[in-house]
Amino acid sequence: MENKENLVDVQLIRDMLYDDDGYVKEFSNASIQSFGEFKQHFKESLLAREMDELRRAGHKIKPVAMMLKLDPVIEMYDTSKTYLEENRSTEELADLADDMETYCDTVIAEFQELV
């Protein structure tokens, strides 16, 4: 059976939070909320072609994604801005929104294992 590596580096979080279970739970709960809000705002803003709202959503999640080394979040966010600038098709925007939602759902599920 294949052992799939988690997206969330639990050891990185534990090291950052002094290996304190209470802090890890608090951080995990905050991350669940942040990624949940982000995926919703990302999808809504992208499909509505609202660049300003998309940037607001991105600026809130980008520091956390960088800290946790969740590069695909940043890459998909940057791609979304390019797609809007290039006036890509609604189908392409929807596909990207779905990819982001799937990724964020996985991140959220992994954080839920820590609470």
OpenMM code with the backbone's topology and positions (N, CA, C; nanometers):
from openmm import Vec3, app, unit

residues = "MET GLU ASN LYS GLU ASN LEU VAL ASP VAL GLN LEU ILE ARG ASP MET LEU TYR ASP ASP ASP GLY TYR VAL LYS GLU PHE SER ASN ALA SER ILE GLN SER PHE GLY GLU PHE LYS GLN HIS PHE LYS GLU SER LEU LEU ALA ARG GLU MET ASP GLU LEU ARG ARG ALA GLY HIS LYS ILE LYS PRO VAL ALA MET MET LEU LYS LEU ASP PRO VAL ILE GLU MET TYR ASP THR SER LYS THR TYR LEU GLU GLU ASN ARG SER THR GLU GLU LEU ALA ASP LEU ALA ASP ASP MET GLU THR TYR CYS ASP THR VAL ILE ALA GLU PHE GLN GLU LEU VAL".split()
positions = [
    Vec3(0.0838, -0.1184, 0.0000),
    Vec3(0.0000, 0.0000, 0.0000),
    Vec3(0.0884, 0.1249, 0.0000),
    Vec3(0.0538, 0.2216, -0.0791),
    Vec3(0.1321, 0.3441, -0.0915),
    Vec3(0.1097, 0.4329, 0.0308),
    Vec3(0.2183, 0.4863, 0.0855),
    Vec3(0.2103, 0.5769, 0.1997),
    Vec3(0.2185, 0.7199, 0.1481),
    Vec3(0.1056, 0.7866, 0.1444),
    Vec3(0.0988, 0.9226, 0.0921),
    Vec3(0.1369, 1.0211, 0.2017),
    Vec3(0.2293, 1.1089, 0.1697),
    Vec3(0.2751, 1.2078, 0.2657),
    Vec3(0.1709, 1.3181, 0.2827),
    Vec3(0.1552, 1.3635, 0.4063),
    Vec3(0.0620, 1.4720, 0.4346),
    Vec3(0.1103, 1.6037, 0.3751),
    Vec3(0.0155, 1.6907, 0.3439),
    Vec3(0.0479, 1.8249, 0.2970),
    Vec3(0.0969, 1.9112, 0.4125),
    Vec3(0.0338, 1.8933, 0.5290),
    Vec3(0.0673, 1.9719, 0.6473),
    Vec3(0.1822, 1.9037, 0.7212),
    Vec3(0.2902, 1.9781, 0.7401),
    Vec3(0.4071, 1.9271, 0.8115),
    Vec3(0.3843, 1.9458, 0.9616),
    Vec3(0.3376, 1.8409, 1.0260),
    Vec3(0.3025, 1.8477, 1.1677),
    Vec3(0.4248, 1.8820, 1.2524),
    Vec3(0.5395, 1.8264, 1.2166),
    Vec3(0.6600, 1.8540, 1.2955),
    Vec3(0.6986, 2.0013, 1.2870),
    Vec3(0.6819, 2.0618, 1.1711),
    Vec3(0.7085, 2.2051, 1.1553),
    Vec3(0.6204, 2.2859, 1.2505),
    Vec3(0.4939, 2.2493, 1.2576),
    Vec3(0.3999, 2.3192, 1.3459),
    Vec3(0.4379, 2.2970, 1.4920),
    Vec3(0.4689, 2.1730, 1.5272),
    Vec3(0.5073, 2.1429, 1.6658),
    Vec3(0.6339, 2.2192, 1.7053),
    Vec3(0.7312, 2.2252, 1.6151),
    Vec3(0.8549, 2.2983, 1.6435),
    Vec3(0.8264, 2.4470, 1.6619),
    Vec3(0.7421, 2.5007, 1.5778),
    Vec3(0.7078, 2.6427, 1.5814),
    Vec3(0.6332, 2.6774, 1.7107),
    Vec3(0.5571, 2.5821, 1.7635),
    Vec3(0.4710, 2.6066, 1.8796),
    Vec3(0.5219, 2.5360, 2.0055),
    Vec3(0.6546, 2.5159, 2.0119),
    Vec3(0.7195, 2.4613, 2.1314),
    Vec3(0.6634, 2.3254, 2.1728),
    Vec3(0.6141, 2.2504, 2.0760),
    Vec3(0.5600, 2.1161, 2.0991),
    Vec3(0.4512, 2.1150, 2.2073),
    Vec3(0.3773, 2.2255, 2.2166),
    Vec3(0.2696, 2.2396, 2.3157),
    Vec3(0.1373, 2.1984, 2.2516),
    Vec3(0.0767, 2.0911, 2.3030),
    Vec3(-0.0475, 2.0389, 2.2446),
    Vec3(-0.1584, 2.1432, 2.2404),
    Vec3(-0.1676, 2.2259, 2.3429),
    Vec3(-0.2703, 2.3305, 2.3459),
    Vec3(-0.2524, 2.4307, 2.2337),
    Vec3(-0.1269, 2.4725, 2.2124),
    Vec3(-0.0987, 2.5670, 2.1038),
    Vec3(-0.1254, 2.5036, 1.9677),
    Vec3(-0.0881, 2.3766, 1.9553),
    Vec3(-0.1090, 2.3064, 1.8280),
    Vec3(-0.2584, 2.2987, 1.7964),
    Vec3(-0.3397, 2.2674, 1.8966),
    Vec3(-0.4852, 2.2617, 1.8753),
    Vec3(-0.5401, 2.3988, 1.8384),
    Vec3(-0.4959, 2.5017, 1.9101),
    Vec3(-0.5428, 2.6377, 1.8824),
    Vec3(-0.5042, 2.6805, 1.7409),
    Vec3(-0.3796, 2.6547, 1.7029),
    Vec3(-0.3320, 2.6886, 1.5690),
    Vec3(-0.4092, 2.6097, 1.4639),
    Vec3(-0.4341, 2.4834, 1.4922),
    Vec3(-0.5067, 2.3985, 1.3975),
    Vec3(-0.6491, 2.4482, 1.3771),
    Vec3(-0.7167, 2.4835, 1.4857),
    Vec3(-0.8526, 2.5376, 1.4739),
    Vec3(-0.8544, 2.6675, 1.3943),
    Vec3(-0.7574, 2.7554, 1.4201),
    Vec3(-0.7488, 2.8811, 1.3455),
    Vec3(-0.7214, 2.8539, 1.1976),
    Vec3(-0.6383, 2.7554, 1.1702),
    Vec3(-0.6059, 2.7211, 1.0313),
    Vec3(-0.7259, 2.6618, 0.9594),
    Vec3(-0.8031, 2.5792, 1.0285),
    Vec3(-0.9249, 2.5224, 0.9697),
    Vec3(-1.0184, 2.6348, 0.9280),
    Vec3(-1.0359, 2.7320, 1.0161),
    Vec3(-1.1230, 2.8451, 0.9851),
    Vec3(-1.0659, 2.9280, 0.8699),
    Vec3(-0.9371, 2.9571, 0.8743),
    Vec3(-0.8743, 3.0400, 0.7708),
    Vec3(-0.8822, 2.9759, 0.6327),
    Vec3(-0.8480, 2.8483, 0.6243),
    Vec3(-0.8516, 2.7815, 0.4941),
    Vec3(-0.9945, 2.7613, 0.4455),
    Vec3(-1.0875, 2.7410, 0.5379),
    Vec3(-1.2288, 2.7300, 0.4997),
    Vec3(-1.2812, 2.8596, 0.4405),
    Vec3(-1.2511, 2.9713, 0.5075),
    Vec3(-1.2935, 3.1018, 0.4567),
    Vec3(-1.2245, 3.1334, 0.3246),
    Vec3(-1.0944, 3.1032, 0.3182),
    Vec3(-1.0193, 3.1330, 0.1967),
    Vec3(-1.0759, 3.0600, 0.0760),
    Vec3(-1.0995, 2.9299, 0.0885),
    Vec3(-1.1459, 2.8543, -0.0288),
    Vec3(-1.2793, 2.9074, -0.0784),
    Vec3(-1.3650, 2.9497, 0.0130),
    Vec3(-1.4944, 3.0064, -0.0260),
    Vec3(-1.4758, 3.1407, -0.0964),
    Vec3(-1.3971, 3.2296, -0.0352),
    Vec3(-1.3755, 3.3616, -0.0951),
    Vec3(-1.2988, 3.3519, -0.2265),
    Vec3(-1.2038, 3.2585, -0.2324),
    Vec3(-1.1274, 3.2384, -0.3554),
    Vec3(-1.2212, 3.2015, -0.4701),
    Vec3(-1.3046, 3.1023, -0.4466),
    Vec3(-1.3950, 3.0545, -0.5522),
    Vec3(-1.4929, 3.1633, -0.5946),
    Vec3(-1.5552, 3.2279, -0.4960),
    Vec3(-1.6528, 3.3331, -0.5273),
    Vec3(-1.5887, 3.4471, -0.6055),
    Vec3(-1.4731, 3.4927, -0.5605),
    Vec3(-1.4052, 3.6052, -0.6247),
    Vec3(-1.3570, 3.5695, -0.7644),
    Vec3(-1.3014, 3.4506, -0.7776),
    Vec3(-1.2494, 3.4074, -0.9072),
    Vec3(-1.3618, 3.3944, -1.0093),
    Vec3(-1.4689, 3.3269, -0.9722),
    Vec3(-1.5789, 3.3056, -1.0667),
    Vec3(-1.6541, 3.4347, -1.0981),
    Vec3(-1.6516, 3.5304, -1.0042),
    Vec3(-1.7143, 3.6608, -1.0285),
    Vec3(-1.6178, 3.7564, -1.0987),
    Vec3(-1.4944, 3.7094, -1.1203),
    Vec3(-1.3900, 3.7891, -1.1857),
    Vec3(-1.3641, 3.9200, -1.1109),
    Vec3(-1.3604, 3.9095, -0.9796),
    Vec3(-1.3375, 4.0243, -0.8906),
    Vec3(-1.1921, 4.0211, -0.8422),
    Vec3(-1.1038, 4.0882, -0.9157),
    Vec3(-0.9613, 4.0859, -0.8834),
    Vec3(-0.9328, 4.1424, -0.7441),
    Vec3(-0.9967, 4.2525, -0.7069),
    Vec3(-0.9701, 4.3120, -0.5754),
    Vec3(-1.0075, 4.2169, -0.4624),
    Vec3(-1.1228, 4.1529, -0.4749),
    Vec3(-1.1662, 4.0573, -0.3722),
    Vec3(-1.0755, 3.9342, -0.3699),
    Vec3(-1.0326, 3.8920, -0.4871),
    Vec3(-0.9408, 3.7788, -0.4962),
    Vec3(-0.8100, 3.8117, -0.4244),
    Vec3(-0.7598, 3.9326, -0.4456),
    Vec3(-0.6355, 3.9745, -0.3791),
    Vec3(-0.6532, 3.9801, -0.2279),
    Vec3(-0.7679, 4.0288, -0.1824),
    Vec3(-0.7938, 4.0328, -0.0378),
    Vec3(-0.7877, 3.8912, 0.0215),
    Vec3(-0.8518, 3.7985, -0.0464),
    Vec3(-0.8513, 3.6594, 0.0008),
    Vec3(-0.7084, 3.6049, 0.0032),
    Vec3(-0.6346, 3.6322, -0.1023),
    Vec3(-0.4974, 3.5832, -0.1123),
    Vec3(-0.4046, 3.6416, -0.0084),
    Vec3(-0.4197, 3.7712, 0.0182),
    Vec3(-0.3311, 3.8361, 0.1147),
    Vec3(-0.3537, 3.7848, 0.2562),
    Vec3(-0.4732, 3.7348, 0.2836),
    Vec3(-0.4999, 3.6801, 0.4170),
    Vec3(-0.4363, 3.5422, 0.4355),
    Vec3(-0.4361, 3.4611, 0.3309),
    Vec3(-0.3895, 3.3226, 0.3460),
    Vec3(-0.2422, 3.3059, 0.3089),
    Vec3(-0.1898, 3.3946, 0.2266),
    Vec3(-0.0547, 3.3784, 0.1740),
    Vec3(0.0524, 3.3648, 0.2834),
    Vec3(0.0518, 3.4482, 0.3887),
    Vec3(0.1558, 3.4315, 0.4915),
    Vec3(0.1508, 3.2949, 0.5605),
    Vec3(0.0312, 3.2462, 0.5881),
    Vec3(0.0170, 3.1149, 0.6525),
    Vec3(0.0637, 3.0051, 0.5574),
    Vec3(0.0235, 3.0152, 0.4318),
    Vec3(0.0640, 2.9148, 0.3328),
    Vec3(0.2158, 2.9128, 0.3168),
    Vec3(0.2774, 3.0309, 0.3168),
    Vec3(0.4232, 3.0376, 0.3045),
    Vec3(0.4905, 2.9763, 0.4272),
    Vec3(0.4403, 3.0109, 0.5451),
    Vec3(0.4978, 2.9606, 0.6694),
    Vec3(0.4895, 2.8078, 0.6755),
    Vec3(0.3790, 2.7529, 0.6257),
    Vec3(0.3575, 2.6081, 0.6292),
    Vec3(0.4105, 2.5367, 0.5048),
    Vec3(0.4711, 2.6131, 0.4157),
    Vec3(0.5292, 2.5588, 0.2921),
    Vec3(0.4250, 2.4878, 0.2060),
    Vec3(0.3059, 2.5471, 0.2012),
    Vec3(0.1979, 2.4945, 0.1169),
    Vec3(0.2015, 2.5690, -0.0165),
    Vec3(0.3090, 2.5474, -0.0901),
    Vec3(0.3350, 2.6201, -0.2142),
    Vec3(0.2226, 2.6114, -0.3171),
    Vec3(0.1528, 2.4988, -0.3303),
    Vec3(0.0444, 2.4942, -0.4291),
    Vec3(-0.0639, 2.6003, -0.4068),
    Vec3(-0.0891, 2.6391, -0.2818),
    Vec3(-0.1874, 2.7453, -0.2559),
    Vec3(-0.1404, 2.8743, -0.3216),
    Vec3(-0.0149, 2.9066, -0.3019),
    Vec3(0.0412, 3.0297, -0.3579),
    Vec3(0.0460, 3.0211, -0.5097),
    Vec3(0.0855, 2.9062, -0.5618),
    Vec3(0.0929, 2.8891, -0.7072),
    Vec3(-0.0449, 2.9017, -0.7722),
    Vec3(-0.1454, 2.8369, -0.7135),
    Vec3(-0.2809, 2.8465, -0.7705),
    Vec3(-0.3360, 2.9881, -0.7568),
    Vec3(-0.3054, 3.0541, -0.6464),
    Vec3(-0.3485, 3.1931, -0.6272),
    Vec3(-0.2859, 3.2822, -0.7345),
    Vec3(-0.1548, 3.2686, -0.7557),
    Vec3(-0.0875, 3.3485, -0.8589),
    Vec3(-0.1433, 3.3174, -0.9978),
    Vec3(-0.1704, 3.1911, -1.0243),
    Vec3(-0.2297, 3.1511, -1.1520),
    Vec3(-0.3665, 3.2144, -1.1699),
    Vec3(-0.4433, 3.2208, -1.0622),
    Vec3(-0.5781, 3.2785, -1.0719),
    Vec3(-0.5731, 3.4248, -1.1137),
    Vec3(-0.4764, 3.4989, -1.0615),
    Vec3(-0.4630, 3.6402, -1.1002),
    Vec3(-0.4278, 3.6511, -1.2485),
    Vec3(-0.3391, 3.5641, -1.2937),
    Vec3(-0.3021, 3.5630, -1.4357),
    Vec3(-0.4229, 3.5287, -1.5220),
    Vec3(-0.4994, 3.4286, -1.4801),
    Vec3(-0.6196, 3.3899, -1.5549),
    Vec3(-0.7163, 3.5068, -1.5688),
    Vec3(-0.7351, 3.5827, -1.4614),
    Vec3(-0.8255, 3.6979, -1.4700),
    Vec3(-0.7690, 3.8050, -1.5621),
    Vec3(-0.6394, 3.8301, -1.5527),
    Vec3(-0.5762, 3.9292, -1.6402),
    Vec3(-0.5884, 3.8890, -1.7869),
    Vec3(-0.5822, 3.7599, -1.8134),
    Vec3(-0.5899, 3.7089, -1.9509),
    Vec3(-0.7336, 3.6817, -1.9951),
    Vec3(-0.8291, 3.7098, -1.9073),
    Vec3(-0.9714, 3.6885, -1.9369),
    Vec3(-0.9977, 3.5451, -1.9847),
    Vec3(-0.9459, 3.4498, -1.9082),
    Vec3(-0.9624, 3.3084, -1.9426),
    Vec3(-1.1088, 3.2670, -1.9335),
    Vec3(-1.1402, 3.1530, -1.9896),
    Vec3(-1.2786, 3.1048, -1.9942),
    Vec3(-1.3306, 3.0723, -1.8541),
    Vec3(-1.4608, 3.0774, -1.8415),
    Vec3(-1.5252, 3.0436, -1.7148),
    Vec3(-1.4925, 2.9003, -1.6752),
    Vec3(-1.4834, 2.8119, -1.7735),
    Vec3(-1.4495, 2.6723, -1.7455),
    Vec3(-1.3103, 2.6605, -1.6830),
    Vec3(-1.2137, 2.7360, -1.7368),
    Vec3(-1.0784, 2.7321, -1.6806),
    Vec3(-1.0771, 2.7863, -1.5377),
    Vec3(-1.1529, 2.8935, -1.5149),
    Vec3(-1.1614, 2.9505, -1.3803),
    Vec3(-1.2245, 2.8500, -1.2838),
    Vec3(-1.3312, 2.7849, -1.3286),
    Vec3(-1.4004, 2.6868, -1.2444),
    Vec3(-1.3095, 2.5680, -1.2124),
    Vec3(-1.2325, 2.5229, -1.3110),
    Vec3(-1.1396, 2.4117, -1.2878),
    Vec3(-1.0348, 2.4490, -1.1830),
    Vec3(-0.9819, 2.5709, -1.1943),
    Vec3(-0.8822, 2.6168, -1.0980),
    Vec3(-0.9443, 2.6306, -0.9588),
    Vec3(-1.0652, 2.6839, -0.9529),
    Vec3(-1.1356, 2.6971, -0.8244),
    Vec3(-1.1584, 2.5595, -0.7621),
    Vec3(-1.1935, 2.4616, -0.8438),
    Vec3(-1.2135, 2.3249, -0.7942),
    Vec3(-1.0829, 2.2647, -0.7423),
    Vec3(-0.9735, 2.2899, -0.8150),
    Vec3(-0.8431, 2.2398, -0.7708),
    Vec3(-0.8052, 2.3001, -0.6355),
    Vec3(-0.8278, 2.4310, -0.6203),
    Vec3(-0.7962, 2.4976, -0.4936),
    Vec3(-0.8839, 2.4418, -0.3819),
    Vec3(-1.0116, 2.4217, -0.4114),
    Vec3(-1.1035, 2.3691, -0.3104),
    Vec3(-1.0600, 2.2299, -0.2645),
    Vec3(-1.0226, 2.1452, -0.3578),
    Vec3(-0.9768, 2.0104, -0.3251),
    Vec3(-0.8516, 2.0149, -0.2380),
    Vec3(-0.7583, 2.1013, -0.2756),
    Vec3(-0.6339, 2.1138, -0.1990),
    Vec3(-0.6631, 2.1635, -0.0574),
    Vec3(-0.7433, 2.2697, -0.0476),
    Vec3(-0.7773, 2.3262, 0.0839),
    Vec3(-0.8555, 2.2262, 0.1688),
    Vec3(-0.9430, 2.1491, 0.1069),
    Vec3(-1.0173, 2.0463, 0.1809),
    Vec3(-0.9219, 1.9438, 0.2424),
    Vec3(-0.8174, 1.9089, 0.1691),
    Vec3(-0.7181, 1.8149, 0.2208),
    Vec3(-0.6421, 1.8765, 0.3377),
    Vec3(-0.6023, 2.0026, 0.3227),
    Vec3(-0.5323, 2.0731, 0.4308),
    Vec3(-0.6211, 2.0786, 0.5553),
    Vec3(-0.7468, 2.1145, 0.5363),
    Vec3(-0.8416, 2.1231, 0.6484),
    Vec3(-0.8573, 1.9872, 0.7162),
    Vec3(-0.8706, 1.8825, 0.6377),
    Vec3(-0.8855, 1.7472, 0.6940),
    Vec3(-0.7631, 1.7087, 0.7768),
    Vec3(-0.6454, 1.7461, 0.7297),
    Vec3(-0.5237, 1.7145, 0.8041),
    Vec3(-0.5175, 1.7933, 0.9348),
    Vec3(-0.5601, 1.9189, 0.9319),
    Vec3(-0.5638, 1.9976, 1.0559),
    Vec3(-0.6683, 1.9422, 1.1526),
    Vec3(-0.7781, 1.8905, 1.0996),
    Vec3(-0.8819, 1.8339, 1.1864),
    Vec3(-0.8300, 1.7135, 1.2643),
    Vec3(-0.7323, 1.6449, 1.2094),
    Vec3(-0.6717, 1.5317, 1.2798),
    Vec3(-0.5905, 1.5767, 1.4010),
    Vec3(-0.5555, 1.7055, 1.4057),
    Vec3(-0.4720, 1.7577, 1.5144),
    Vec3(-0.5524, 1.8174, 1.6294),
    Vec3(-0.6835, 1.8300, 1.6104),
    Vec3(-0.7651, 1.8903, 1.7180),
    Vec3(-0.8394, 1.7852, 1.7994),
] * unit.nanometer
topology = app.Topology()
chain = topology.addChain("A")
for resn in residues:
    res = topology.addResidue(resn, chain)
    for name in ("N", "CA", "C"):
        topology.addAtom(name, app.Element.getBySymbol(name[0]), res)
